[in-house]
């Protein structure tokens, strides 16, 4: 049943993103930012973790999980290190993903001809 709910909830997140672009006339960048903020708000309210337990990869794969990771890391580090933990927690949790995006983007630019 976990696969079913992962598919449904992940698909629902994608539908929301598509509606933001089609109906809301948002650009892809604005849509992505909106979904990240939605994930951050859901985690701030404490609703994202139960959603992960319910739908698994359906909510950990879409871009909303990046917002979840930002807030989750900041809140965890703030509890242990205080106010400075807000900054360090954000980078500690998301640094691997950000680094991978930079490295693979650079490698892709070496292999293919980027348009400038």
Residue frames as a rotation matrix with the C-alpha (Angstrom) as fourth column:
UNK 1
0.561 0.828 0.000 0.00
0.828 -0.561 0.000 0.00
0.000 0.000 -1.000 0.00
UNK 2
0.208 -0.567 -0.797 2.97
0.341 -0.722 0.602 2.32
-0.917 -0.397 0.043 0.59
UNK 3
-0.772 -0.496 0.397 3.68
0.513 -0.118 0.850 2.37
-0.375 0.860 0.346 -3.17
UNK 4
-0.027 0.864 0.503 0.12
0.938 -0.152 0.312 3.42
0.346 0.480 -0.806 -3.90
UNK 5
0.765 0.358 -0.535 0.21
0.576 -0.752 0.321 6.34
-0.287 -0.554 -0.782 -1.45
UNK 6
-0.222 -0.900 -0.375 3.67
0.357 -0.433 0.828 7.39
-0.907 0.050 0.418 -2.61
UNK 7
-0.696 0.017 0.718 2.33
0.718 -0.030 0.696 7.53
0.034 0.999 0.009 -6.16
UNK 8
0.314 0.927 0.204 -0.84
0.876 -0.366 0.313 9.40
0.365 0.081 -0.927 -5.20
UNK 9
0.697 -0.057 -0.715 0.78
0.451 -0.740 0.499 11.97
-0.557 -0.671 -0.490 -2.90
UNK 10
-0.423 -0.900 -0.105 3.79
0.381 -0.282 0.881 12.49
-0.822 0.332 0.462 -5.19
UNK 11
-0.523 0.330 0.786 1.44
0.825 -0.036 0.564 12.87
0.214 0.943 -0.253 -8.14
UNK 12
0.595 0.779 -0.197 -0.64
0.801 -0.557 0.218 15.37
0.061 -0.287 -0.956 -6.18
UNK 13
0.208 -0.627 -0.750 2.45
0.309 -0.686 0.659 17.49
-0.928 -0.369 0.051 -5.55
UNK 14
-0.777 -0.500 0.381 3.19
0.477 -0.075 0.876 17.39
-0.410 0.863 0.297 -9.28
UNK 15
-0.040 0.856 0.515 -0.40
0.939 -0.145 0.313 18.36
0.343 0.496 -0.798 -10.09
UNK 16
0.655 0.227 -0.721 -0.12
0.572 -0.773 0.276 21.34
-0.495 -0.593 -0.635 -7.74
UNK 17
-0.313 -0.870 -0.381 3.07
0.223 -0.457 0.861 22.41
-0.923 0.185 0.337 -9.51
UNK 18
-0.732 0.081 0.676 1.46
0.681 0.089 0.727 22.03
-0.002 0.993 -0.120 -12.93
UNK 19
0.365 0.929 0.058 -1.60
0.915 -0.370 0.164 24.02
0.174 -0.007 -0.985 -11.83
UNK 20
0.336 -0.333 -0.881 0.65
0.397 -0.798 0.453 26.79
-0.854 -0.502 -0.136 -10.54
UNK 21
-0.735 -0.675 -0.070 2.20
0.185 -0.299 0.936 27.04
-0.652 0.675 0.345 -14.00
UNK 22
-0.697 0.488 0.525 -0.96
0.668 0.176 0.723 26.56
0.261 0.855 -0.449 -16.10
UNK 23
0.360 0.933 -0.028 -3.62
0.846 -0.313 0.431 28.32
0.393 -0.179 -0.902 -14.07
UNK 24
0.635 -0.149 -0.758 -1.47
0.520 -0.643 0.562 30.64
-0.571 -0.751 -0.331 -11.96
UNK 25
0.885 -0.307 0.349 0.74
0.219 -0.386 -0.896 31.52
0.410 0.870 -0.275 -14.95
UNK 26
0.702 -0.706 0.092 3.87
-0.394 -0.278 0.876 31.19
-0.593 -0.651 -0.473 -12.78
UNK 27
0.299 -0.708 -0.640 7.22
-0.829 0.140 -0.542 30.60
0.473 0.692 -0.545 -14.39
UNK 28
0.542 -0.152 -0.826 8.96
0.226 0.974 -0.031 27.28
0.809 -0.170 0.562 -13.64
UNK 29
-0.581 -0.814 -0.012 11.37
0.277 -0.184 -0.943 29.11
0.765 -0.551 0.333 -11.30
UNK 30
-0.493 0.488 0.720 8.50
-0.788 -0.601 -0.132 30.69
0.368 -0.633 0.681 -9.37
UNK 31
0.590 0.723 -0.358 6.71
-0.536 0.683 0.496 27.35
0.604 -0.101 0.791 -9.21
UNK 32
0.126 -0.640 -0.758 9.81
0.445 0.719 -0.534 25.61
0.887 -0.270 0.376 -7.87
UNK 33
-0.809 -0.434 0.397 10.31
-0.092 -0.572 -0.815 28.33
0.581 -0.696 0.423 -5.26
UNK 34
-0.053 0.890 0.453 6.66
-0.905 -0.234 0.354 28.09
0.421 -0.392 0.818 -4.22
UNK 35
0.669 0.294 -0.683 6.91
-0.120 0.949 0.292 24.32
0.734 -0.113 0.670 -3.77
UNK 36
-0.358 -0.850 -0.388 10.10
0.446 0.209 -0.870 24.68
0.820 -0.484 0.304 -1.70
UNK 37
-0.747 0.139 0.650 8.38
-0.531 -0.714 -0.457 27.24
0.400 -0.686 0.607 0.53
UNK 38
0.373 0.926 -0.067 5.35
-0.733 0.338 0.590 24.93
0.569 -0.171 0.804 0.83
UNK 39
0.369 -0.324 -0.871 7.64
0.351 0.917 -0.192 22.14
0.861 -0.235 0.452 2.03
UNK 40
-0.724 -0.681 0.107 9.31
0.212 -0.368 -0.905 24.49
0.656 -0.633 0.411 4.50
UNK 41
-0.393 0.671 0.628 5.99
-0.827 -0.556 0.077 25.70
0.401 -0.490 0.774 5.89
UNK 42
0.589 0.631 -0.505 4.66
-0.384 0.768 0.512 22.15
0.711 -0.108 0.695 6.22
UNK 43
-0.026 -0.674 -0.739 7.79
0.583 0.590 -0.558 21.14
0.812 -0.445 0.377 8.14
UNK 44
-0.813 -0.272 0.515 7.58
-0.161 -0.744 -0.648 24.25
0.559 -0.610 0.561 10.31
UNK 45
0.008 0.916 0.402 4.03
-0.921 -0.150 0.360 23.29
0.390 -0.373 0.842 11.24
UNK 46
-0.540 -0.315 0.781 5.16
-0.667 0.726 -0.169 19.73
-0.513 -0.612 -0.602 11.99
UNK 47
0.515 0.849 0.120 3.08
-0.539 0.429 -0.725 18.19
-0.667 0.309 0.678 9.19
UNK 48
0.313 -0.416 -0.854 5.85
-0.901 0.153 -0.405 17.04
0.299 0.897 -0.327 6.84
UNK 49
-0.711 -0.651 0.266 7.26
-0.703 0.662 -0.259 14.25
-0.007 -0.372 -0.928 9.02
UNK 50
-0.205 0.697 0.688 3.88
-0.216 0.653 -0.726 12.46
-0.954 -0.298 0.017 9.36
UNK 51
0.695 0.424 -0.580 3.48
-0.618 -0.060 -0.784 12.89
-0.367 0.904 0.221 5.60
UNK 52
-0.195 -0.850 -0.489 6.86
-0.932 0.317 -0.178 11.18
0.307 0.421 -0.854 5.06
UNK 53
-0.759 -0.061 0.648 5.77
-0.413 0.814 -0.407 8.29
-0.503 -0.577 -0.644 7.29
UNK 54
0.208 0.947 0.246 2.54
-0.203 0.288 -0.936 7.99
-0.957 0.144 0.252 5.31
UNK 55
0.939 0.288 -0.190 3.73
-0.203 0.016 -0.979 8.44
-0.278 0.958 0.074 1.70
UNK 56
0.395 -0.855 0.337 7.48
0.551 0.513 0.658 7.75
-0.735 -0.074 0.674 1.83
UNK 57
-0.598 -0.749 0.285 9.20
0.636 -0.227 0.738 8.58
-0.488 0.623 0.612 -1.45
UNK 58
0.115 0.739 0.664 6.08
0.947 -0.283 0.152 10.35
0.300 0.612 -0.732 -2.67
UNK 59
0.971 0.226 0.074 7.07
0.191 -0.926 0.327 13.33
0.142 -0.304 -0.942 -0.52
UNK 60
0.473 -0.862 -0.184 10.83
0.159 -0.122 0.980 12.85
-0.867 -0.492 0.079 -0.16
UNK 61
-0.204 -0.554 0.808 11.60
0.896 0.228 0.382 12.90
-0.396 0.801 0.449 -3.90
UNK 62
0.496 0.411 0.765 9.77
0.746 -0.652 -0.133 16.09
0.444 0.637 -0.631 -5.07
UNK 63
-0.322 -0.695 0.643 11.30
0.338 -0.719 -0.608 19.54
0.884 0.021 0.467 -4.57
UNK 64
0.575 0.589 0.567 9.10
-0.341 -0.457 0.821 20.14
0.743 -0.666 -0.062 -1.51
UNK 65
0.816 -0.296 -0.496 11.49
0.557 0.630 0.541 17.94
0.152 -0.718 0.679 0.47
UNK 66
-0.240 -0.911 0.336 14.26
0.693 -0.403 -0.598 20.51
0.680 0.089 0.728 -0.07
UNK 67
-0.068 0.317 0.946 12.23
-0.436 -0.862 0.257 23.06
0.897 -0.395 0.196 1.88
UNK 68
0.915 0.384 -0.125 11.60
-0.106 0.526 0.844 20.39
0.390 -0.759 0.522 4.49
UNK 69
0.387 -0.851 -0.356 15.34
0.845 0.482 -0.234 19.69
0.370 -0.210 0.905 4.75
UNK 70
-0.346 -0.509 0.788 16.17
0.203 -0.861 -0.466 23.38
0.916 -0.001 0.401 5.14
UNK 71
0.222 0.526 0.821 13.74
-0.687 -0.513 0.514 23.95
0.692 -0.678 0.247 8.00
UNK 72
0.933 0.149 -0.329 14.32
0.074 0.814 0.576 20.57
0.354 -0.562 0.748 9.63
UNK 73
0.134 -0.973 -0.190 18.09
0.801 0.219 -0.557 21.05
0.583 -0.078 0.809 9.69
UNK 74
-0.388 -0.248 0.887 17.81
-0.115 -0.942 -0.314 24.60
0.914 -0.225 0.337 11.00
UNK 75
0.513 0.678 0.526 15.42
-0.629 -0.119 0.768 23.60
0.583 -0.725 0.366 13.78
UNK 76
0.822 -0.261 -0.506 17.55
0.431 0.866 0.255 20.62
0.371 -0.428 0.824 14.86
UNK 77
-0.171 -0.984 0.049 20.77
0.755 -0.163 -0.635 22.62
0.633 -0.072 0.771 15.02
UNK 78
-0.138 0.182 0.973 19.07
-0.350 -0.928 0.124 25.54
0.926 -0.324 0.192 16.75
UNK 79
0.864 0.503 0.034 18.06
-0.235 0.343 0.909 23.23
0.446 -0.793 0.414 19.59
UNK 80
0.671 -0.652 -0.353 21.64
0.740 0.620 0.260 22.05
0.049 -0.436 0.899 20.10
UNK 81
-0.341 -0.932 0.125 23.73
0.933 -0.352 -0.077 25.11
0.116 0.091 0.989 19.14
UNK 82
-0.165 0.340 -0.926 21.39
0.442 -0.814 -0.377 28.07
-0.882 -0.472 -0.016 19.61
UNK 83
0.617 0.515 -0.596 20.82
-0.176 -0.647 -0.742 30.84
-0.767 0.562 -0.308 17.11
UNK 84
-0.214 -0.773 -0.597 24.01
-0.866 -0.133 0.482 30.12
-0.452 0.620 -0.641 15.10
UNK 85
-0.655 0.014 0.755 22.61
0.087 0.995 0.057 26.63
-0.751 0.103 -0.653 14.54
UNK 86
0.497 0.860 -0.119 19.95
0.025 -0.151 -0.988 28.08
-0.867 0.488 -0.096 12.26
UNK 87
0.492 -0.395 -0.776 22.61
-0.849 -0.414 -0.328 28.97
-0.192 0.820 -0.539 9.68
UNK 88
-0.570 -0.820 0.043 24.83
-0.795 0.564 0.224 25.95
-0.208 0.093 -0.974 10.16
UNK 89
-0.324 0.526 0.787 21.89
-0.035 0.824 -0.565 23.53
-0.945 -0.211 -0.248 10.18
UNK 90
0.700 0.588 -0.405 20.67
-0.376 -0.179 -0.909 24.70
-0.607 0.789 0.096 6.79
UNK 91
0.287 -0.677 -0.678 24.05
-0.942 -0.069 -0.329 24.12
0.176 0.733 -0.657 5.19
UNK 92
-0.574 -0.541 0.614 24.83
-0.691 0.722 -0.010 20.91
-0.438 -0.430 -0.789 7.05
UNK 93
-0.025 0.683 0.730 21.73
0.008 0.730 -0.683 19.11
-1.000 -0.012 -0.024 5.85
UNK 94
0.842 0.538 0.037 21.62
0.076 -0.050 -0.996 20.40
-0.534 0.841 -0.083 2.26
UNK 95
0.199 -0.842 -0.502 25.30
-0.710 -0.477 0.518 20.76
-0.676 0.253 -0.692 1.37
UNK 96
-0.542 -0.419 0.728 25.58
0.110 0.824 0.556 17.37
-0.833 0.382 -0.400 -0.34
UNK 97
0.264 0.742 0.616 22.63
0.801 0.187 -0.569 18.05
-0.537 0.644 -0.545 -2.64
UNK 98
0.870 0.019 -0.493 23.76
-0.151 -0.941 -0.304 21.57
-0.470 0.339 -0.815 -3.48
UNK 99
-0.106 -0.990 -0.097 27.32
-0.590 -0.016 0.807 20.39
-0.800 0.143 -0.583 -4.15
UNK 100
-0.388 0.022 0.921 26.08
0.498 0.846 0.189 17.59
-0.776 0.532 -0.340 -6.39
UNK 101
0.686 0.704 0.186 23.96
0.566 -0.355 -0.745 20.03
-0.458 0.616 -0.641 -8.39
UNK 102
0.633 -0.526 -0.567 26.94
-0.555 -0.820 0.141 22.34
-0.539 0.225 -0.811 -8.92
UNK 103
-0.390 -0.862 0.323 29.33
-0.389 0.473 0.791 19.52
-0.834 0.183 -0.520 -9.87
UNK 104
-0.262 0.336 0.905 26.94
0.685 0.726 -0.071 17.76
-0.680 0.601 -0.420 -12.24
UNK 105
0.828 0.520 -0.209 25.89
0.268 -0.695 -0.667 21.08
-0.492 0.496 -0.715 -13.76
UNK 106
0.268 -0.834 -0.482 29.54
-0.711 -0.509 0.486 21.88
-0.651 0.212 -0.729 -14.44
UNK 107
-0.591 -0.486 0.643 30.19
-0.014 0.804 0.594 18.43
-0.806 0.342 -0.482 -15.91
UNK 108
0.249 0.775 0.581 27.09
0.737 0.238 -0.632 18.76
-0.628 0.586 -0.512 -18.09
UNK 109
0.835 0.011 -0.551 28.36
-0.221 -0.909 -0.354 22.12
-0.505 0.417 -0.756 -19.35
UNK 110
-0.219 -0.972 -0.090 31.69
-0.607 0.063 0.792 20.51
-0.764 0.228 -0.604 -20.27
UNK 111
-0.572 0.028 0.820 30.03
0.388 0.890 0.241 17.72
-0.723 0.456 -0.520 -22.25
UNK 112
0.195 0.748 0.635 27.27
0.973 -0.067 -0.221 19.70
-0.123 0.661 -0.740 -23.94
UNK 113
-0.725 -0.416 0.549 27.24
0.531 -0.845 0.061 23.17
0.438 0.336 0.834 -25.42
UNK 114
-0.190 0.683 -0.705 25.44
0.824 -0.279 -0.493 25.48
-0.534 -0.675 -0.509 -23.00
UNK 115
0.085 0.302 0.950 23.52
0.755 -0.641 0.136 28.35
0.650 0.705 -0.283 -24.49
UNK 116
-0.575 -0.404 -0.712 24.53
0.786 -0.514 -0.343 31.66
-0.227 -0.757 0.613 -23.00
